[in-house]
Amino acid sequence: MVQSDSNLKLDGTPGLGHCCAVKISVVIPAFNEERLLGETIRHIRAAIASFTSRGWEIELIVCDNNSTDGTAQIARDAGATVVFEPVNQIGRARNRGAAAATGDWLLFIDADSHPTGELLADVADQIQSGRCLAGGVTVRLQGRHHLANFVTGVWNWKSRTRRWLAGSFIFCDAAVFRKLNGFSNEHFVAEELDLSWRLHDEVKKTGRELVILHRHPLLTSDRKMRLYTTWELLRFLFRVALRPGSTMRDREACHAWYDGRR
């Protein structure tokens, strides 16, 4: 096994390291996810054949982010390594999972999202190219929600044009992730945007690429559309538009991620 930095020559251009075996650490942050976690892990287990068929090694890590339900036991029963993060914050949960990871690459997948084998094959191609530093994917919501689907479409367009990562699915060279100190511990939402901006600085320094995959969008849960009223969601968006920095750092303002409704 080689560290992914060996995929670069001394001048920062892609080398031949992509021919070597790779270890992927799949990290799932999970807060009270007993309803959805088992199904997500089943989808991941099926999809990672796109990695194992290339002779790659896989480890699955679930970070129990101070759950009060059966999340941790479901993860153990599914064969995942379980770590614990007592502070209920998704960036900290991802960082705690990454701290336990031993892979060359980190793949963060939310507990309510279902990747396909085709998507992971695209990820593997990017890793093997030796040019990629990190990446994400466009997303697709379950169910039919006209306003939410419109907002998701706008997000996907912004994601592809600005190279912004969606937190539900991020893959990153582990050495680069650690160099950047991972996700921000100050953000309760939009921690993936903060990471995206810091990764863009690394792209400029190294000449490697940050990619947004789009051929096989990630299917993710529509539960916020079902559990919260349109007014609750719009009120949050208005707060973000008026005071983005303070809102993203305010746990109470980001209650839809932390109030336990599942």
Phi and psi in degrees as GROMACS dihedral restraints (atoms count N, CA, C in turn):
[ dihedral_restraints ]
;  ai    aj    ak    al  type     phi  dphi    fc
    3     4     5     6     1  -123.8    20    10
    4     5     6     7     1   150.8    20    10
    6     7     8     9     1   -73.7    20    10
    7     8     9    10     1   146.0    20    10
    9    10    11    12     1   -67.6    20    10
   10    11    12    13     1   -18.4    20    10
   12    13    14    15     1   -62.3    20    10
   13    14    15    16     1   -22.9    20    10
   15    16    17    18     1   -71.6    20    10
   16    17    18    19     1    -5.8    20    10
   18    19    20    21     1   -74.5    20    10
   19    20    21    22     1    -4.5    20    10
   21    22    23    24     1  -113.4    20    10
   22    23    24    25     1   143.1    20    10
   24    25    26    27     1   -74.7    20    10
   25    26    27    28     1   174.2    20    10
   27    28    29    30     1   -62.5    20    10
   28    29    30    31     1   -24.2    20    10
   30    31    32    33     1   -88.9    20    10
   31    32    33    34     1     5.3    20    10
   33    34    35    36     1    89.1    20    10
   34    35    36    37     1     1.0    20    10
   36    37    38    39     1   -89.4    20    10
   37    38    39    40     1   156.4    20    10
   39    40    41    42     1   -58.1    20    10
   40    41    42    43     1   136.4    20    10
   42    43    44    45     1  -109.5    20    10
   43    44    45    46     1  -149.8    20    10
   45    46    47    48     1  -103.9    20    10
   46    47    48    49     1     9.6    20    10
   48    49    50    51     1   -63.0    20    10
   49    50    51    52     1   -18.1    20    10
   51    52    53    54     1   -67.1    20    10
   52    53    54    55     1   -10.0    20    10
   54    55    56    57     1   -79.9    20    10
   55    56    57    58     1   -14.5    20    10
   57    58    59    60     1   -89.9    20    10
   58    59    60    61     1   166.6    20    10
   60    61    62    63     1   -67.7    20    10
   61    62    63    64     1   151.2    20    10
   63    64    65    66     1  -129.3    20    10
   64    65    66    67     1   146.2    20    10
   66    67    68    69     1  -112.2    20    10
   67    68    69    70     1   129.4    20    10
   69    70    71    72     1  -109.8    20    10
   70    71    72    73     1   128.4    20    10
   72    73    74    75     1  -104.2    20    10
   73    74    75    76     1   113.0    20    10
   75    76    77    78     1   -90.2    20    10
   76    77    78    79     1   122.9    20    10
   78    79    80    81     1  -117.8    20    10
   79    80    81    82     1   124.2    20    10
   81    82    83    84     1  -117.8    20    10
   82    83    84    85     1   113.3    20    10
   84    85    86    87     1   -79.1    20    10
   85    86    87    88     1   137.6    20    10
   87    88    89    90     1  -145.3    20    10
   88    89    90    91     1   117.8    20    10
   90    91    92    93     1  -120.3    20    10
   91    92    93    94     1   110.7    20    10
   93    94    95    96     1    50.4    20    10
   94    95    96    97     1    57.9    20    10
   96    97    98    99     1  -111.9    20    10
   97    98    99   100     1    28.2    20    10
   99   100   101   102     1   -62.9    20    10
  100   101   102   103     1   -25.0    20    10
  102   103   104   105     1   -75.1    20    10
  103   104   105   106     1   -33.2    20    10
  105   106   107   108     1  -114.8    20    10
  106   107   108   109     1   -19.6    20    10
  108   109   110   111     1   -62.4    20    10
  109   110   111   112     1   -43.7    20    10
  111   112   113   114     1   -58.5    20    10
  112   113   114   115     1   -44.1    20    10
  114   115   116   117     1   -66.7    20    10
  115   116   117   118     1   -39.3    20    10
  117   118   119   120     1   -61.5    20    10
  118   119   120   121     1   -45.2    20    10
  120   121   122   123     1   -63.5    20    10
  121   122   123   124     1   -36.7    20    10
  123   124   125   126     1   -63.2    20    10
  124   125   126   127     1   -40.9    20    10
  126   127   128   129     1   -64.9    20    10
  127   128   129   130     1   -41.9    20    10
  129   130   131   132     1   -65.2    20    10
  130   131   132   133     1   -43.7    20    10
  132   133   134   135     1   -57.6    20    10
  133   134   135   136     1   -41.1    20    10
  135   136   137   138     1   -69.9    20    10
  136   137   138   139     1   -39.4    20    10
  138   139   140   141     1   -73.3    20    10
  139   140   141   142     1   -29.7    20    10
  141   142   143   144     1   -71.4    20    10
  142   143   144   145     1    -1.2    20    10
  144   145   146   147     1   -58.1    20    10
  145   146   147   148     1   -26.1    20    10
  147   148   149   150     1   -65.8    20    10
  148   149   150   151     1   -22.9    20    10
  150   151   152   153     1   -90.0    20    10
  151   152   153   154     1   -50.2    20    10
  153   154   155   156     1   -65.5    20    10
  154   155   156   157     1   -27.8    20    10
  156   157   158   159     1   -65.9    20    10
  157   158   159   160     1   -17.7    20    10
  159   160   161   162     1   -95.2    20    10
  160   161   162   163     1     4.7    20    10
  162   163   164   165     1    83.2    20    10
  163   164   165   166     1    15.3    20    10
  165   166   167   168     1   -83.4    20    10
  166   167   168   169     1   152.6    20    10
  168   169   170   171     1   -95.9    20    10
  169   170   171   172     1   143.2    20    10
  171   172   173   174     1  -127.2    20    10
  172   173   174   175     1   140.0    20    10
  174   175   176   177     1  -129.5    20    10
  175   176   177   178     1   144.1    20    10
  177   178   179   180     1  -116.4    20    10
  178   179   180   181     1   121.6    20    10
  180   181   182   183     1  -122.5    20    10
  181   182   183   184     1   127.6    20    10
  183   184   185   186     1  -111.4    20    10
  184   185   186   187     1   127.2    20    10
  186   187   188   189     1   -97.7    20    10
  187   188   189   190     1   112.2    20    10
  189   190   191   192     1   -76.5    20    10
  190   191   192   193     1   109.0    20    10
  192   193   194   195     1   -93.7    20    10
  193   194   195   196     1    62.7    20    10
  195   196   197   198     1    65.8    20    10
  196   197   198   199     1    40.6    20    10
  198   199   200   201     1   -68.8    20    10
  199   200   201   202     1   152.9    20    10
  201   202   203   204     1  -112.4    20    10
  202   203   204   205     1     8.8    20    10
  204   205   206   207     1  -118.5    20    10
  205   206   207   208     1  -156.2    20    10
  207   208   209   210     1   -90.7    20    10
  208   209   210   211     1    21.6    20    10
  210   211   212   213     1   -52.9    20    10
  211   212   213   214     1   -51.6    20    10
  213   214   215   216     1   -62.2    20    10
  214   215   216   217     1   -42.1    20    10
  216   217   218   219     1   -68.4    20    10
  217   218   219   220     1   -38.5    20    10
  219   220   221   222     1   -60.8    20    10
  220   221   222   223     1   -41.5    20    10
  222   223   224   225     1   -64.5    20    10
  223   224   225   226     1   -44.8    20    10
  225   226   227   228     1   -62.3    20    10
  226   227   228   229     1   -44.1    20    10
  228   229   230   231     1   -61.1    20    10
  229   230   231   232     1   -27.3    20    10
  231   232   233   234     1   -87.1    20    10
  232   233   234   235     1     2.5    20    10
  234   235   236   237     1    88.6    20    10
  235   236   237   238     1    11.8    20    10
  237   238   239   240     1   -85.7    20    10
  238   239   240   241     1   152.4    20    10
  240   241   242   243     1   -78.5    20    10
  241   242   243   244     1   130.4    20    10
  243   244   245   246     1  -110.6    20    10
  244   245   246   247     1   127.6    20    10
  246   247   248   249     1  -119.3    20    10
  247   248   249   250     1   164.5    20    10
  249   250   251   252     1  -123.8    20    10
  250   251   252   253     1   134.5    20    10
  252   253   254   255     1  -124.8    20    10
  253   254   255   256     1   114.1    20    10
  255   256   257   258     1   -74.9    20    10
  256   257   258   259     1   -24.2    20    10
  258   259   260   261     1   -86.9    20    10
  259   260   261   262     1   120.3    20    10
  261   262   263   264     1   -77.2    20    10
  262   263   264   265     1    89.7    20    10
  264   265   266   267     1  -158.5    20    10
  265   266   267   268     1   125.8    20    10
  267   268   269   270     1   -65.4    20    10
  268   269   270   271     1   -35.2    20    10
  270   271   272   273     1   -62.7    20    10
  271   272   273   274     1   -42.9    20    10
  273   274   275   276     1   -64.6    20    10
  274   275   276   277     1   -38.4    20    10
  276   277   278   279     1   -63.7    20    10
  277   278   279   280     1   -44.1    20    10
  279   280   281   282     1   -64.5    20    10
  280   281   282   283     1   -41.8    20    10
  282   283   284   285     1   -63.5    20    10
  283   284   285   286     1   -38.4    20    10
  285   286   287   288     1   -66.1    20    10
  286   287   288   289     1   -41.3    20    10
  288   289   290   291     1   -63.0    20    10
  289   290   291   292     1   -41.2    20    10
  291   292   293   294     1   -65.9    20    10
  292   293   294   295     1   -33.6    20    10
  294   295   296   297     1   -64.3    20    10
  295   296   297   298     1   -28.7    20    10
  297   298   299   300     1   -88.4    20    10
  298   299   300   301     1    -8.8    20    10
  300   301   302   303     1   -79.3    20    10
  301   302   303   304     1   148.2    20    10
  303   304   305   306     1  -120.3    20    10
  304   305   306   307     1     9.2    20    10
  306   307   308   309     1   -81.9    20    10
  307   308   309   310     1   163.6    20    10
  309   310   311   312     1   -72.6    20    10
  310   311   312   313     1   -31.8    20    10
  312   313   314   315     1  -127.3    20    10
  313   314   315   316     1   144.2    20    10
  315   316   317   318     1  -105.6    20    10
  316   317   318   319     1   134.8    20    10
  318   319   320   321     1  -125.3    20    10
  319   320   321   322     1   108.2    20    10
  321   322   323   324     1   -92.7    20    10
  322   323   324   325     1   124.4    20    10
  324   325   326   327     1  -130.6    20    10
  325   326   327   328     1   130.0    20    10
  327   328   329   330     1   -70.9    20    10
  328   329   330   331     1   155.1    20    10
  330   331   332   333     1   -71.9    20    10
  331   332   333   334     1    -7.3    20    10
  333   334   335   336     1  -114.5    20    10
  334   335   336   337     1    23.9    20    10
  336   337   338   339     1  -126.9    20    10
  337   338   339   340     1   145.2    20    10
  339   340   341   342     1  -121.8    20    10
  340   341   342   343     1    99.8    20    10
  342   343   344   345     1   -77.5    20    10
  343   344   345   346     1   154.1    20    10
  345   346   347   348     1  -105.1    20    10
  346   347   348   349     1   164.7    20    10
  348   349   350   351     1   -61.7    20    10
  349   350   351   352     1   -35.1    20    10
  351   352   353   354     1   -64.4    20    10
  352   353   354   355     1   -40.2    20    10
  354   355   356   357     1   -63.9    20    10
  355   356   357   358     1   -45.3    20    10
  357   358   359   360     1   -68.3    20    10
  358   359   360   361     1   -28.6    20    10
  360   361   362   363     1   -64.8    20    10
  361   362   363   364     1   -38.4    20    10
  363   364   365   366     1   -65.2    20    10
  364   365   366   367     1   -39.2    20    10
  366   367   368   369     1   -60.3    20    10
  367   368   369   370     1   -46.7    20    10
  369   370   371   372     1   -60.6    20    10
  370   371   372   373     1   -39.8    20    10
  372   373   374   375     1   -62.3    20    10
  373   374   375   376     1   -40.6    20    10
  375   376   377   378     1   -64.7    20    10
  376   377   378   379     1   -42.7    20    10
  378   379   380   381     1   -63.9    20    10
  379   380   381   382     1   -45.0    20    10
  381   382   383   384     1   -67.2    20    10
  382   383   384   385     1   -22.4    20    10
  384   385   386   387     1   -64.8    20    10
  385   386   387   388     1   -24.9    20    10
  387   388   389   390     1    78.5    20    10
  388   389   390   391     1    -5.5    20    10
  390   391   392   393     1   -96.5    20    10
  391   392   393   394     1   -19.9    20    10
  393   394   395   396     1   -84.9    20    10
  394   395   396   397     1   138.4    20    10
  396   397   398   399     1  -102.9    20    10
  397   398   399   400     1   -36.4    20    10
  399   400   401   402     1  -168.5    20    10
  400   401   402   403     1   168.5    20    10
  402   403   404   405     1  -168.8    20    10
  403   404   405   406     1   170.5    20    10
  405   406   407   408     1  -142.8    20    10
  406   407   408   409     1  -161.1    20    10
  408   409   410   411     1  -152.3    20    10
  409   410   411   412     1   153.8    20    10
  411   412   413   414     1   -71.5    20    10
  412   413   414   415     1   160.6    20    10
  414   415   416   417     1  -124.2    20    10
  415   416   417   418     1   158.3    20    10
  417   418   419   420     1  -137.0    20    10
  418   419   420   421     1   128.9    20    10
  420   421   422   423     1   -83.3    20    10
  421   422   423   424     1   144.9    20    10
  423   424   425   426     1   -68.2    20    10
  424   425   426   427     1   155.7    20    10
  426   427   428   429     1    75.7    20    10
  427   428   429   430     1  -179.2    20    10
  429   430   431   432     1  -117.5    20    10
  430   431   432   433     1   111.0    20    10
  432   433   434   435     1  -140.0    20    10
  433   434   435   436     1   102.7    20    10
  435   436   437   438     1   -60.3    20    10
  436   437   438   439     1   -48.6    20    10
  438   439   440   441     1   -66.1    20    10
  439   440   441   442     1   -45.0    20    10
  441   442   443   444     1   -64.3    20    10
  442   443   444   445     1   -38.8    20    10
  444   445   446   447     1   -67.0    20    10
  445   446   447   448     1   -34.3    20    10
  447   448   449   450     1   -64.9    20    10
  448   449   450   451     1   -47.2    20    10
  450   451   452   453     1   -61.6    20    10
  451   452   453   454     1   -40.8    20    10
  453   454   455   456     1   -62.9    20    10
  454   455   456   457     1   -40.1    20    10
  456   457   458   459     1   -62.8    20    10
  457   458   459   460     1   -41.0    20    10
  459   460   461   462     1   -63.6    20    10
  460   461   462   463     1   -44.2    20    10
  462   463   464   465     1   -59.0    20    10
  463   464   465   466     1   -46.7    20    10
  465   466   467   468     1   -59.2    20    10
  466   467   468   469     1   -39.3    20    10
  468   469   470   471     1   -64.8    20    10
  469   470   471   472     1   -46.0    20    10
  471   472   473   474     1   -64.3    20    10
  472   473   474   475     1   -39.8    20    10
  474   475   476   477     1   -59.9    20    10
  475   476   477   478     1   -45.4    20    10
  477   478   479   480     1   -72.1    20    10
  478   479   480   481     1   -38.3    20    10
  480   481   482   483     1   -79.0    20    10
  481   482   483   484     1   -34.9    20    10
  483   484   485   486     1   -97.7    20    10
  484   485   486   487     1    -7.4    20    10
  486   487   488   489     1    60.4    20    10
  487   488   489   490     1    49.9    20    10
  489   490   491   492     1   -96.4    20    10
  490   491   492   493     1   136.3    20    10
  492   493   494   495     1   -87.6    20    10
  493   494   495   496     1   136.1    20    10
  495   496   497   498     1   -86.3    20    10
  496   497   498   499     1   129.1    20    10
  498   499   500   501     1   -60.9    20    10
  499   500   501   502     1   -21.7    20    10
  501   502   503   504     1   -68.3    20    10
  502   503   504   505     1   -16.5    20    10
  504   505   506   507     1  -158.2    20    10
  505   506   507   508     1   108.4    20    10
  507   508   509   510     1  -137.1    20    10
  508   509   510   511     1   131.8    20    10
  510   511   512   513     1  -119.4    20    10
  511   512   513   514     1   141.9    20    10
  513   514   515   516     1  -152.9    20    10
  514   515   516   517     1   140.6    20    10
  516   517   518   519     1   -54.6    20    10
  517   518   519   520     1   123.2    20    10
  519   520   521   522     1   -61.3    20    10
  520   521   522   523     1   -37.8    20    10
  522   523   524   525     1   -65.0    20    10
  523   524   525   526     1   -39.1    20    10
  525   526   527   528     1   -67.9    20    10
  526   527   528   529     1   -43.4    20    10
  528   529   530   531     1   -56.6    20    10
  529   530   531   532     1   -44.5    20    10
  531   532   533   534     1   -72.1    20    10
  532   533   534   535     1   -35.0    20    10
  534   535   536   537     1   -59.4    20    10
  535   536   537   538     1   -35.8    20    10
  537   538   539   540     1   -88.6    20    10
  538   539   540   541     1     3.1    20    10
  540   541   542   543     1    63.8    20    10
  541   542   543   544     1    27.1    20    10
  543   544   545   546     1    66.0    20    10
  544   545   546   547     1  -150.2    20    10
  546   547   548   549     1   -78.0    20    10
  547   548   549   550     1   152.4    20    10
  549   550   551   552     1   -67.2    20    10
  550   551   552   553     1   136.8    20    10
  552   553   554   555     1   -87.2    20    10
  553   554   555   556     1     0.1    20    10
  555   556   557   558     1   -93.2    20    10
  556   557   558   559     1   -25.3    20    10
  558   559   560   561     1   -91.1    20    10
  559   560   561   562     1   133.4    20    10
  561   562   563   564     1   -95.9    20    10
  562   563   564   565     1   -20.7    20    10
  564   565   566   567     1  -139.8    20    10
  565   566   567   568     1   168.4    20    10
  567   568   569   570     1    63.6    20    10
  568   569   570   571     1    18.3    20    10
  570   571   572   573     1   -63.8    20    10
  571   572   573   574     1   -24.7    20    10
  573   574   575   576     1   -72.0    20    10
  574   575   576   577     1   -30.5    20    10
  576   577   578   579     1   -69.9    20    10
  577   578   579   580     1   -42.0    20    10
  579   580   581   582     1   -58.3    20    10
  580   581   582   583     1   -43.9    20    10
  582   583   584   585     1   -65.0    20    10
  583   584   585   586     1   -40.2    20    10
  585   586   587   588     1   -56.9    20    10
  586   587   588   589     1   -45.9    20    10
  588   589   590   591     1   -64.5    20    10
  589   590   591   592     1   -38.6    20    10
  591   592   593   594     1   -71.2    20    10
  592   593   594   595     1   -33.3    20    10
  594   595   596   597     1   -66.4    20    10
  595   596   597   598     1   -35.3    20    10
  597   598   599   600     1   -59.9    20    10
  598   599   600   601     1   -36.7    20    10
  600   601   602   603     1   -63.8    20    10
  601   602   603   604     1   -38.8    20    10
  603   604   605   606     1   -66.9    20    10
  604   605   606   607     1   -37.0    20    10
  606   607   608   609     1   -58.4    20    10
  607   608   609   610     1   -44.1    20    10
  609   610   611   612     1   -63.6    20    10
  610   611   612   613     1   -36.2    20    10
  612   613   614   615     1   -76.3    20    10
  613   614   615   616     1   -36.4    20    10
  615   616   617   618     1  -101.3    20    10
  616   617   618   619     1   -21.7    20    10
  618   619   620   621     1    80.3    20    10
  619   620   621   622     1     2.9    20    10
  621   622   623   624     1   -81.9    20    10
  622   623   624   625     1  -177.9    20    10
  624   625   626   627     1  -119.7    20    10
  625   626   627   628     1   147.5    20    10
  627   628   629   630     1  -110.8    20    10
  628   629   630   631     1   120.2    20    10
  630   631   632   633     1  -116.1    20    10
  631   632   633   634     1   149.5    20    10
  633   634   635   636     1  -118.1    20    10
  634   635   636   637     1   110.4    20    10
  636   637   638   639     1   -75.2    20    10
  637   638   639   640     1   149.7    20    10
  639   640   641   642     1  -145.5    20    10
  640   641   642   643     1    -7.2    20    10
  642   643   644   645     1   -68.4    20    10
  643   644   645   646     1   -30.9    20    10
  645   646   647   648     1  -132.7    20    10
  646   647   648   649     1    82.5    20    10
  648   649   650   651     1   -57.9    20    10
  649   650   651   652     1   153.5    20    10
  651   652   653   654     1   -82.3    20    10
  652   653   654   655     1   126.8    20    10
  654   655   656   657     1   -83.0    20    10
  655   656   657   658     1   123.3    20    10
  657   658   659   660     1  -129.7    20    10
  658   659   660   661     1   158.1    20    10
  660   661   662   663     1   -64.9    20    10
  661   662   663   664     1   146.7    20    10
  663   664   665   666     1   -99.0    20    10
  664   665   666   667     1    20.6    20    10
  666   667   668   669     1   -62.3    20    10
  667   668   669   670     1   -31.6    20    10
  669   670   671   672     1   -62.6    20    10
  670   671   672   673     1   -32.1    20    10
  672   673   674   675     1   -68.1    20    10
  673   674   675   676     1   -29.1    20    10
  675   676   677   678     1   -90.1    20    10
  676   677   678   679     1   -28.6    20    10
  678   679   680   681     1   -95.6    20    10
  679   680   681   682     1   -16.4    20    10
  681   682   683   684     1  -126.8    20    10
  682   683   684   685     1   147.6    20    10
  684   685   686   687     1   -74.1    20    10
  685   686   687   688     1   160.1    20    10
  687   688   689   690     1   -58.6    20    10
  688   689   690   691     1   -39.5    20    10
  690   691   692   693     1   -63.5    20    10
  691   692   693   694     1   -41.4    20    10
  693   694   695   696     1   -59.9    20    10
  694   695   696   697     1   -43.3    20    10
  696   697   698   699     1   -70.7    20    10
  697   698   699   700     1   -40.3    20    10
  699   700   701   702     1   -66.9    20    10
  700   701   702   703     1   -37.0    20    10
  702   703   704   705     1   -61.2    20    10
  703   704   705   706     1   -39.8    20    10
  705   706   707   708     1   -64.2    20    10
  706   707   708   709     1   -44.8    20    10
  708   709   710   711     1   -62.5    20    10
  709   710   711   712     1   -37.6    20    10
  711   712   713   714     1   -63.5    20    10
  712   713   714   715     1   -41.1    20    10
  714   715   716   717     1   -63.6    20    10
  715   716   717   718     1   -40.7    20    10
  717   718   719   720     1   -63.3    20    10
  718   719   720   721     1   -41.6    20    10
  720   721   722   723     1   -64.7    20    10
  721   722   723   724     1   -37.2    20    10
  723   724   725   726     1   -83.2    20    10
  724   725   726   727     1   -41.4    20    10
  726   727   728   729     1  -138.1    20    10
  727   728   729   730     1    70.9    20    10
  729   730   731   732     1   -60.2    20    10
  730   731   732   733     1   -48.3    20    10
  732   733   734   735     1   -62.6    20    10
  733   734   735   736     1   -51.8    20    10
  735   736   737   738     1   -67.8    20    10
  736   737   738   739     1   -34.6    20    10
  738   739   740   741     1   -66.0    20    10
  739   740   741   742     1   -43.4    20    10
  741   742   743   744     1   -69.2    20    10
  742   743   744   745     1   -17.5    20    10
  744   745   746   747     1  -102.5    20    10
  745   746   747   748     1     7.8    20    10
  747   748   749   750     1  -110.0    20    10
  748   749   750   751     1   110.5    20    10
  750   751   752   753     1   -60.8    20    10
  751   752   753   754     1   -40.3    20    10
  753   754   755   756     1   -65.5    20    10
  754   755   756   757     1   -37.5    20    10
  756   757   758   759     1   -66.5    20    10
  757   758   759   760     1   -27.5    20    10
  759   760   761   762     1   -99.3    20    10
  760   761   762   763     1    34.5    20    10
  762   763   764   765     1   -60.7    20    10
  763   764   765   766     1   -25.9    20    10
  765   766   767   768     1   -63.4    20    10
  766   767   768   769     1   -18.3    20    10
  768   769   770   771     1   -95.3    20    10
  769   770   771   772     1   -16.0    20    10
  771   772   773   774     1  -131.4    20    10
  772   773   774   775     1    -2.3    20    10
  774   775   776   777     1   -85.3    20    10
  775   776   777   778     1    -0.2    20    10
  777   778   779   780     1    89.0    20    10
  778   779   780   781     1    -3.5    20    10
  780   781   782   783     1   -65.5    20    10
  781   782   783   784     1   126.4    20    10
